[in-house]
Amino acid sequence: MKTENYDAVIVGGGLAGLAAALEARKSGLNTALLCKSRAGRSGNTLVSGASLSVVNGDRESGDSEALMEKDLLDSGAGISDTRLCSVFSMESGNAVRELRDYGVKFKEIDGKPLAKQPPGHSAARYFPSEYRNLPYTNRGLALTVPLAEKAAGDGISIRDRMTAVRLLKGKNRICGLLAVDGNSGEPVFFRTGIVILAAGGGASLFAANNNTADVSCDSYGLAYEAGAVLRDMEMVQFYPSMMYEPFRVTISNPLFGDGAVMKNSLGEQFLFRYSESGNRATRDVMARAAWREIAEGRGSPKYVFVDCSGIEKEKLMRRYGELAGLLQKFGLDLSEDLLPVAPSAHFYLGGIVIDERCATSVKGLLACGEASGGLHGANRLAGTALAEAFVFGKRAGRTAAEIFRITPDAPPAPDEEMRLPEFRDGIPVSELTESLRNCMWRSASIIRNRDSLEKARQEVDRIDSLRGEAGIRNAREIADHFSLNAMIAAARMLISCSMLREETRGAFCREEFPEATERFKGSFFAAKNTDGEMGFRFVKNSG
């Protein structure tokens, strides 16, 4: 088996991974970045809104670190990690300037950065990058391409089409990881004492999602099998306004901050039935409301509608001109036509437990970005995902350098044998994965109840029992088999924690328990027990 030696290895080629790799390299570490697709051109950053919500330093904005922290905690519905919220609020204000230093450009109006105020934010602090020369559905390239070019120029070893499939430990610390080369199908052992997991989340666990295909719970699976603790795995954010026809595009949430409204097939602005904030309600309220309107027959029939006609046309074109141009290619006028939308799985709020340094419960293992949990609690504000990726990606890179200075000795030999599964015929992995996603969307998505969760549990058990019969005929299917294992583990955590949480809080909804309760103001933690089984514990939030 081929062996490569590095001081630190980052898993994931999106904004979080690139930020971590650049920071680690800046400190002199011999750094590798592994990406199962193509670094800088894959992952959820690629299909994001390419905008960051950070503390706005302009005095006229009225923003402050304290106000940002309050908004985060309010949005998190009482279960956010207060330490992470504090760190984010203190450091996010530098993100736009630091990204500019890497070559990222941001939109400006009259020479000043454009700042929007989406629902849930108490100040205009949502800064869109300059993506007008890029495909609207790949706006994230405005952020990642400059960082990827910088990473290549700085001597970071970027390994595309390289899928990490197992973290390896020796003497109770990380000593490397096993990966499969998607080009040759050969296994590669990356020997390192420091691994940073930045491979995104797992909203693609659900059939209806707006994630890229390469984001499939990999970070969670790697961390869980290595013995790390995960938190809030029942918490998933669903985007309320995904357009599926005549093409797929996310209808930007900030539109509602500028005056767009949601309507049902009867022409009613129905959101006021669900929240006094109406069309400025948070995403969790909007998603559940849209789901119910469709389920109760007030859709058309699969969709509700976004109406932007109330926004002054010049303002609409100035702020959303790229979206308007894309819609026009399909015969839709953003300023006049009703846009058919429905909810989709968007962002995994839970994830790997980290401290302020991005360290996990496993020595030598760090995590950042959507791979980690705690910052967002039970809900997430618009624009904070990419800001989190950059802020904590940099922190993870700095922590990697600190760890290396303390333990520069070579990592120990792995405690276990390293090998990939052998090729075999059998059920297509894609078939089992599709069954899992359909099951989770149908029975464990926006609105859950005990009966639906029990159906999901039984179906996941059935799919799990067939894993050994899944065919592995090439390198791609080795990677897909690993991702299926990771998705099954995440599904089990989601279902079990959803069963235990008998309330509705933030993005999480138990139909039989429509109110949040003090009893569940805290987080469920999941980890592998000493007997190898999945175990859970609840910790009340003292913040």
C-alpha positions as CSV (number, residue, x, y, z in Angstrom):
1,M,0.0,0.0,0.0
2,K,1.3,3.5,-0.9
3,T,2.1,5.6,2.1
4,E,2.4,9.4,2.2
5,N,3.6,11.5,5.2
6,Y,2.2,14.9,6.2
7,D,2.1,17.1,9.3
8,A,-1.6,17.7,8.8
9,V,-4.3,16.3,6.5
10,I,-7.5,18.2,5.7
11,V,-10.5,16.3,4.4
12,G,-12.8,18.5,2.3
13,G,-12.2,21.0,-0.5
14,G,-14.8,23.7,0.2
15,L,-14.4,27.0,2.0
16,A,-13.8,25.4,5.5
17,G,-11.2,23.0,4.2
18,L,-9.3,25.5,2.1
19,A,-9.3,28.0,5.0
20,A,-7.9,25.4,7.3
21,A,-5.3,24.2,4.9
22,L,-4.1,27.8,4.1
23,E,-3.8,28.6,7.8
24,A,-1.9,25.4,8.6
25,R,0.4,25.9,5.7
26,K,1.0,29.5,6.8
27,S,2.4,28.1,10.1
28,G,4.8,26.0,8.1
29,L,3.1,22.6,8.3
30,N,3.5,20.1,5.4
31,T,-0.2,20.0,4.5
32,A,-2.4,17.8,2.3
33,L,-6.0,18.5,1.3
34,L,-8.1,15.6,0.2
35,C,-11.2,16.1,-1.8
36,K,-13.5,13.4,-3.2
37,S,-14.4,15.7,-6.1
38,R,-12.3,18.7,-7.1
39,A,-11.0,21.2,-4.5
40,G,-12.5,24.6,-4.9
41,R,-15.1,23.4,-7.4
42,S,-17.3,21.0,-5.3
43,G,-19.1,20.7,-2.1
44,N,-21.9,22.9,-0.8
45,T,-19.9,26.1,-1.0
46,L,-20.1,25.7,-4.7
47,V,-23.9,25.9,-4.8
48,S,-24.3,28.4,-1.9
49,G,-25.4,32.0,-2.1
50,A,-21.7,33.0,-1.8
51,S,-22.5,35.5,0.9
52,L,-21.3,35.8,4.5
53,S,-23.2,37.2,7.5
54,V,-20.5,38.8,9.7
55,V,-20.4,41.6,12.2
56,N,-20.7,44.8,10.2
57,G,-18.1,47.3,11.3
58,D,-19.8,50.3,9.6
59,R,-20.9,52.5,12.5
60,E,-24.1,53.4,10.6
61,S,-25.2,49.8,10.5
62,G,-25.8,49.7,14.3
63,D,-24.2,46.3,14.4
64,S,-21.9,45.0,17.1
65,E,-20.3,41.7,18.4
66,A,-22.9,41.7,21.2
67,L,-25.8,42.1,18.8
68,M,-24.5,39.3,16.5
69,E,-24.1,37.0,19.5
70,K,-27.6,37.7,20.7
71,D,-29.0,37.0,17.2
72,L,-27.2,33.7,17.1
73,L,-28.4,32.6,20.5
74,D,-32.0,33.7,19.8
75,S,-32.0,31.8,16.5
76,G,-30.4,28.7,18.2
77,A,-33.5,28.4,20.5
78,G,-31.6,27.8,23.6
79,I,-29.3,25.0,22.7
80,S,-26.3,26.7,20.9
81,D,-22.8,26.3,22.3
82,T,-22.3,29.8,23.9
83,R,-18.6,29.5,23.6
84,L,-18.7,29.0,19.9
85,C,-21.2,31.9,19.4
86,S,-18.9,34.2,21.4
87,V,-15.8,33.2,19.3
88,F,-17.7,33.6,16.1
89,S,-19.0,37.0,17.0
90,M,-15.6,38.3,18.0
91,E,-13.8,37.0,14.9
92,S,-16.3,37.2,12.1
93,G,-15.9,40.9,11.6
94,N,-12.5,40.3,10.0
95,A,-13.7,37.7,7.5
96,V,-14.6,40.0,4.6
97,R,-11.3,41.8,4.8
98,E,-9.3,38.6,5.1
99,L,-11.1,37.0,2.1
100,R,-10.4,40.1,0.1
101,D,-6.7,39.6,0.9
102,Y,-7.0,36.2,-0.7
103,G,-8.5,37.8,-3.8
104,V,-12.2,37.4,-3.2
105,K,-14.3,40.3,-4.4
106,F,-17.5,41.5,-2.8
107,K,-20.5,43.5,-4.3
108,E,-20.4,47.2,-3.8
109,I,-22.9,50.0,-4.4
110,D,-21.5,53.5,-4.7
111,G,-18.1,52.3,-3.5
112,K,-19.4,50.7,-0.3
113,P,-19.8,47.0,0.3
114,L,-23.4,45.9,-0.3
115,A,-24.9,44.6,3.0
116,K,-28.4,43.0,3.2
117,Q,-30.5,42.2,6.2
118,P,-32.2,38.8,5.9
119,P,-34.9,37.7,8.4
120,G,-33.6,37.0,11.8
121,H,-30.7,39.5,11.6
122,S,-30.9,42.7,13.7
123,A,-28.6,44.6,11.3
124,A,-27.5,44.7,7.7
125,R,-24.6,42.3,7.8
126,Y,-25.1,39.9,4.9
127,F,-22.3,40.5,2.4
128,P,-22.7,39.0,-1.1
129,S,-19.5,38.2,-3.0
130,E,-19.1,39.5,-6.5
131,Y,-20.3,36.5,-8.7
132,R,-21.9,38.3,-11.6
133,N,-19.5,36.7,-14.1
134,L,-20.1,33.2,-12.8
135,P,-23.0,30.8,-13.3
136,Y,-25.7,31.7,-10.8
137,T,-26.0,28.1,-9.6
138,N,-22.3,28.0,-8.9
139,R,-21.9,31.4,-7.2
140,G,-19.6,29.8,-4.6
141,L,-16.8,29.8,-7.0
142,A,-16.3,33.4,-6.2
143,L,-15.1,32.3,-2.8
144,T,-13.4,29.1,-3.4
145,V,-11.4,29.6,-6.6
146,P,-9.2,32.4,-5.2
147,L,-8.5,30.3,-2.1
148,A,-7.8,27.1,-4.1
149,E,-5.4,29.0,-6.4
150,K,-3.6,30.4,-3.3
151,A,-3.4,26.9,-1.7
152,A,-1.8,25.5,-4.9
153,G,0.6,28.4,-5.0
154,D,1.5,27.9,-1.3
155,G,2.6,24.4,-1.8
156,I,-0.3,22.6,-0.3
157,S,-0.7,19.1,-1.7
158,I,-4.2,19.1,-3.2
159,R,-5.4,15.6,-3.9
160,D,-8.6,15.6,-6.0
161,R,-10.7,12.5,-6.3
162,M,-9.3,11.1,-3.1
163,T,-11.9,9.8,-0.7
164,A,-11.1,9.3,3.0
165,V,-12.7,6.1,4.2
166,R,-11.3,5.5,7.7
167,L,-9.5,7.4,10.4
168,L,-6.7,5.4,12.0
169,K,-5.6,5.6,15.6
170,G,-2.5,4.4,17.5
171,K,-2.0,4.7,21.2
172,N,-5.3,6.6,21.6
173,R,-4.4,9.3,19.1
174,I,-4.9,9.9,15.4
175,C,-2.0,8.4,13.4
176,G,-3.4,8.8,9.8
177,L,-6.2,8.0,7.5
178,L,-7.0,5.4,4.8
179,A,-8.2,6.8,1.5
180,V,-9.1,5.4,-1.9
181,D,-7.8,7.0,-5.1
182,G,-10.8,7.6,-7.4
183,N,-8.5,7.5,-10.4
184,S,-6.7,4.2,-9.8
185,G,-8.9,2.6,-7.2
186,E,-5.8,2.0,-5.1
187,P,-5.7,2.5,-1.3
188,V,-3.4,5.2,0.1
189,F,-2.3,5.6,3.7
190,F,-1.8,9.2,4.7
191,R,0.4,9.1,7.8
192,T,-0.2,12.1,10.0
193,G,-0.9,13.0,13.6
194,I,-3.4,15.7,12.8
195,V,-6.6,15.4,10.7
196,I,-9.1,18.2,10.1
197,L,-12.6,17.1,9.0
198,A,-14.1,19.7,6.8
199,A,-16.1,17.6,4.4
200,G,-19.4,19.3,5.0
201,G,-22.6,18.0,6.5
202,G,-25.3,15.6,5.2
203,A,-28.6,17.2,4.2
204,S,-28.4,14.9,1.2
205,L,-29.6,12.3,3.6
206,F,-33.0,13.4,2.4
207,A,-34.3,12.8,-1.1
208,A,-35.4,16.5,-1.5
209,N,-32.3,18.5,-0.9
210,N,-30.3,21.4,-2.4
211,N,-26.8,19.9,-1.6
212,T,-24.2,18.7,-4.0
213,A,-24.0,15.0,-4.5
214,D,-20.5,14.7,-2.9
215,V,-21.7,15.9,0.5
216,S,-23.0,12.7,2.1
217,C,-22.4,12.6,5.9
218,D,-18.7,11.5,5.3
219,S,-17.4,13.7,8.2
220,Y,-19.9,12.2,10.6
221,G,-19.1,8.7,9.6
222,L,-15.3,9.2,9.9
223,A,-15.7,10.9,13.3
224,Y,-18.2,8.4,14.7
225,E,-16.1,5.3,13.8
226,A,-13.0,7.0,15.3
227,G,-14.8,7.4,18.6
228,A,-15.6,11.1,18.4
229,V,-18.8,12.5,20.0
230,L,-21.6,14.1,17.9
231,R,-24.3,16.4,19.0
232,D,-27.8,17.7,17.9
233,M,-28.0,15.1,15.1
234,E,-31.8,15.5,15.0
235,M,-31.4,19.1,14.0
236,V,-31.6,19.8,10.3
237,Q,-32.4,23.1,8.6
238,F,-34.9,22.9,5.7
239,Y,-34.8,25.7,3.2
240,P,-38.4,27.0,2.6
241,S,-38.1,28.2,-1.0
242,M,-36.4,25.8,-3.4
243,M,-37.6,26.0,-7.0
244,Y,-37.6,22.5,-8.6
245,E,-39.3,23.4,-11.9
246,P,-38.6,24.4,-14.7
247,F,-35.1,24.1,-13.2
248,R,-33.5,23.8,-9.8
249,V,-32.5,27.0,-8.0
250,T,-32.7,28.3,-4.5
251,I,-34.9,31.4,-4.3
252,S,-32.8,33.5,-2.0
253,N,-34.0,34.1,1.6
254,P,-32.9,37.7,1.7
255,L,-35.6,38.5,-0.9
256,F,-38.1,38.2,1.9
257,G,-36.1,40.8,3.9
258,D,-36.5,43.1,0.9
259,G,-40.3,42.7,0.5
260,A,-41.0,39.3,-1.3
261,V,-44.0,37.3,0.1
262,M,-45.1,33.7,0.0
263,K,-48.5,32.8,-1.3
264,N,-50.5,29.6,-1.6
265,S,-52.6,28.5,-4.5
266,L,-55.5,30.6,-3.1
267,G,-53.4,33.8,-3.4
268,E,-53.2,34.1,0.4
269,Q,-50.1,35.4,2.2
270,F,-50.3,32.4,4.5
271,L,-47.2,33.0,6.7
272,F,-49.1,35.3,9.0
273,R,-51.1,32.3,10.1
274,Y,-47.9,30.7,11.5
275,S,-46.0,33.7,12.8
276,E,-46.6,37.4,13.6
277,S,-43.4,38.1,11.6
278,G,-45.1,36.9,8.5
279,N,-42.8,36.9,5.5
280,R,-39.9,37.9,7.7
281,A,-40.2,34.8,9.8
282,T,-37.2,32.5,10.3
283,R,-36.5,29.7,7.9
284,D,-37.8,26.9,10.2
285,V,-41.2,28.6,10.5
286,M,-41.4,29.3,6.8
287,A,-40.4,25.7,5.9
288,R,-43.0,24.1,8.2
289,A,-45.7,26.6,6.9
290,A,-45.0,25.8,3.3
291,W,-45.0,22.1,4.1
292,R,-48.4,22.3,5.8
293,E,-50.0,24.4,3.1
294,I,-48.9,21.9,0.4
295,A,-49.9,18.9,2.6
296,E,-53.3,20.3,3.4
297,G,-54.2,21.0,-0.3
298,R,-53.4,24.7,-0.6
299,G,-50.5,24.0,-2.9
300,S,-50.5,23.8,-6.7
301,P,-50.3,20.9,-6.0
302,K,-46.7,20.4,-5.0
303,Y,-45.7,24.0,-4.6
304,V,-46.5,27.3,-3.0
305,F,-45.2,30.6,-4.5
306,V,-42.8,33.4,-4.0
307,D,-44.1,36.8,-5.2
308,C,-41.5,39.6,-5.6
309,S,-43.8,42.1,-7.3
310,G,-43.9,44.2,-4.1
311,I,-40.2,45.0,-4.4
312,E,-39.4,48.2,-6.3
313,K,-38.1,47.0,-9.7
314,E,-34.9,49.1,-9.7
315,K,-34.0,47.8,-6.3
316,L,-34.9,44.2,-7.3
317,M,-32.7,44.4,-10.4
318,R,-29.8,46.0,-8.6
319,R,-29.7,43.5,-5.8
320,Y,-30.9,40.3,-7.6
321,G,-30.0,41.0,-11.2
322,E,-28.2,37.6,-11.7
323,L,-31.2,35.7,-10.5
324,A,-33.5,37.7,-12.7
325,G,-31.4,37.0,-15.7
326,L,-31.3,33.3,-15.0
327,L,-35.1,33.2,-14.6
328,Q,-35.6,35.1,-17.8
329,K,-33.8,32.4,-19.8
330,F,-36.7,30.1,-18.7
331,G,-39.4,32.6,-19.5
332,L,-39.9,33.9,-15.9
333,D,-40.0,37.5,-14.8
334,L,-38.7,37.9,-11.3
335,S,-40.6,41.2,-10.9
336,E,-44.0,39.8,-12.0
337,D,-44.3,36.1,-12.1
338,L,-45.1,33.8,-9.2
339,L,-42.2,31.4,-8.6
340,P,-43.2,27.8,-7.6
341,V,-41.2,26.7,-4.6
342,A,-41.2,23.9,-1.9
343,P,-39.0,23.1,1.1
344,S,-35.8,21.1,0.7
345,A,-33.2,19.8,3.2
346,H,-30.5,22.5,3.3
347,F,-28.1,22.4,6.2
348,Y,-27.2,20.0,9.0
349,L,-27.3,22.0,12.2
350,G,-25.8,19.2,14.3
351,G,-22.4,17.6,13.9
352,I,-19.2,16.7,15.5
353,V,-18.6,18.2,19.0
354,I,-15.8,20.7,19.0
355,D,-14.4,23.2,21.5
356,E,-13.3,26.8,20.7
357,R,-10.1,25.5,19.2
358,C,-12.0,23.1,16.8
359,A,-10.7,20.1,18.8
360,T,-12.9,17.0,19.1
361,S,-12.9,14.3,21.8
362,V,-10.3,12.3,19.8
363,K,-6.7,13.5,20.2
364,G,-5.3,14.9,16.9
365,L,-8.8,15.1,15.3
366,L,-10.2,18.5,14.5
367,A,-13.4,19.6,12.7
368,C,-14.8,22.8,11.2
369,G,-17.6,24.1,9.0
370,E,-20.8,22.1,8.6
371,A,-19.0,19.0,9.8
372,S,-19.1,20.4,13.3
373,G,-22.1,21.2,15.5
374,G,-22.9,23.6,18.3
375,L,-22.8,27.1,16.7
376,H,-26.3,27.2,15.3
377,G,-28.2,25.1,17.9
378,A,-31.7,24.4,16.7
379,N,-31.7,26.9,13.8
380,R,-29.4,28.9,11.6
381,L,-29.4,32.5,10.3
382,A,-28.9,33.2,6.6
383,G,-25.2,33.7,5.6
384,T,-23.7,32.2,8.8
385,A,-22.7,28.9,7.2
386,L,-20.0,30.3,5.0
387,A,-18.9,32.7,7.7
388,E,-18.6,29.8,10.1
389,A,-16.7,27.8,7.5
390,F,-14.1,30.6,7.1
391,V,-13.8,31.6,10.8
392,F,-13.5,28.1,12.2
393,G,-11.6,26.8,9.2
394,K,-8.9,29.3,10.1
395,R,-9.1,28.4,13.8
396,A,-8.7,24.7,12.9
397,G,-5.6,25.4,10.9
398,R,-4.1,27.5,13.8
399,T,-4.9,24.7,16.2
400,A,-3.2,22.1,14.0
401,A,-0.1,24.2,14.1
402,E,-0.2,24.4,17.9
403,I,-0.7,20.7,18.2
404,F,2.2,20.0,15.9
405,R,4.5,22.3,17.9
406,I,3.6,20.3,21.1
407,T,3.9,16.8,19.5
408,P,6.2,17.0,16.5
409,D,7.2,13.4,16.9
410,A,6.1,10.9,14.2
411,P,2.7,9.4,14.8
412,P,2.5,5.8,16.1
413,A,1.7,2.8,14.0
414,P,-2.1,2.1,13.5
415,D,-3.7,-0.2,16.0
416,E,-5.7,-1.9,13.2
417,E,-5.1,-3.5,9.9
418,M,-5.5,-1.3,6.9
419,R,-7.4,-2.6,3.9
420,L,-10.3,-1.7,1.6
421,P,-13.2,-4.0,0.9
422,E,-12.8,-6.4,-2.0
423,F,-14.7,-6.0,-5.3
424,R,-17.9,-8.1,-5.5
425,D,-21.2,-8.2,-7.4
426,G,-24.4,-7.4,-5.6
427,I,-27.2,-4.9,-5.1
428,P,-26.2,-1.5,-6.5
429,V,-25.0,0.8,-3.8
430,S,-27.0,3.6,-5.5
431,E,-30.2,1.6,-5.0
432,L,-29.8,1.3,-1.3
433,T,-28.8,5.0,-1.0
434,E,-31.8,6.1,-2.9
435,S,-34.1,4.0,-0.7
436,L,-32.5,5.5,2.4
437,R,-33.0,9.1,1.2
438,N,-36.6,8.5,0.2
439,C,-37.3,6.9,3.6
440,M,-35.8,9.8,5.5
441,W,-37.6,12.5,3.5
442,R,-40.9,10.7,3.8
443,S,-40.8,9.8,7.5
444,A,-38.1,11.9,9.3
445,S,-37.9,15.3,7.7
446,I,-39.7,18.6,8.3
447,I,-42.5,17.4,10.6
448,R,-42.0,14.1,12.5
449,N,-44.1,12.0,14.9
450,R,-43.5,8.7,16.7
451,D,-45.2,6.6,14.0
452,S,-43.3,8.2,11.2
453,L,-40.0,7.8,13.1
454,E,-40.7,4.2,13.8
455,K,-41.4,3.6,10.1
456,A,-38.0,5.3,9.4
457,R,-36.3,3.1,11.9
458,Q,-37.6,-0.1,10.5
459,E,-36.7,1.0,6.9
460,V,-33.2,2.0,8.0
461,D,-32.8,-1.4,9.7
462,R,-33.8,-3.1,6.5
463,I,-31.4,-1.1,4.4
464,D,-28.6,-1.8,6.9
465,S,-29.2,-5.5,6.8
466,L,-28.6,-5.4,3.0
467,R,-25.3,-3.5,3.2
468,G,-23.3,-6.7,3.1
469,E,-25.0,-7.6,-0.2
470,A,-24.1,-4.3,-1.9
471,G,-21.9,-4.7,-4.9
472,I,-18.5,-3.0,-5.1
473,R,-17.2,-3.2,-8.7
474,N,-14.9,-0.1,-8.9
475,A,-13.2,2.7,-6.9
476,R,-16.3,4.9,-7.2
477,E,-18.4,2.2,-5.5
478,I,-15.9,1.8,-2.7
479,A,-16.4,5.5,-1.9
480,D,-20.2,5.2,-2.3
481,H,-20.2,2.2,0.0
482,F,-18.4,4.2,2.6
483,S,-20.8,7.1,2.2
484,L,-23.8,4.8,2.6
485,N,-22.3,3.5,5.9
486,A,-21.9,7.1,7.0
487,M,-25.4,8.0,6.0
488,I,-26.9,5.0,7.8
489,A,-25.0,6.0,11.0
490,A,-26.3,9.6,10.7
491,A,-29.9,8.4,10.0
492,R,-29.8,6.2,13.2
493,M,-28.6,9.2,15.2
494,L,-31.3,11.5,13.8
495,I,-34.1,9.0,14.3
496,S,-33.0,8.0,17.9
497,C,-32.5,11.6,19.0
498,S,-35.8,12.6,17.4
499,M,-37.6,9.9,19.3
500,L,-36.0,11.2,22.6
501,R,-36.8,14.9,22.0
502,E,-40.5,15.2,22.8
503,E,-40.9,18.9,21.9
504,T,-40.7,21.3,19.0
505,R,-37.7,23.6,19.0
506,G,-36.3,25.7,16.2
507,A,-36.0,23.7,13.0
508,F,-37.0,20.5,14.9
509,C,-40.7,19.6,14.9
510,R,-42.4,16.7,16.8
511,E,-46.1,16.9,15.7
512,E,-47.4,15.5,19.0
513,F,-45.3,18.0,21.0
514,P,-45.9,21.4,19.4
515,E,-44.2,23.5,22.1
516,A,-40.6,23.8,23.3
517,T,-40.2,22.8,27.0
518,E,-37.6,23.6,29.6
519,R,-37.0,19.9,30.1
520,F,-35.4,19.6,26.6
521,K,-33.4,22.9,26.7
522,G,-30.2,21.1,25.9
523,S,-28.5,18.7,23.5
524,F,-28.4,15.0,22.8
525,F,-24.9,13.6,22.3
526,A,-24.2,10.4,20.4
527,A,-21.0,8.3,20.4
528,K,-19.9,4.7,20.1
529,N,-20.0,2.8,23.4
530,T,-17.2,0.5,24.6
531,D,-19.2,-2.4,23.3
532,G,-19.3,-0.9,19.9
533,E,-23.0,0.1,20.0
534,M,-24.4,3.6,19.5
535,G,-25.2,5.4,22.8
536,F,-26.9,8.6,23.7
537,R,-26.9,11.1,26.6
538,F,-28.6,14.4,27.2
539,V,-27.0,17.5,28.7
540,K,-29.0,20.5,29.8
541,N,-27.8,23.8,28.4
542,S,-26.8,26.1,31.2
543,G,-26.3,29.1,28.9
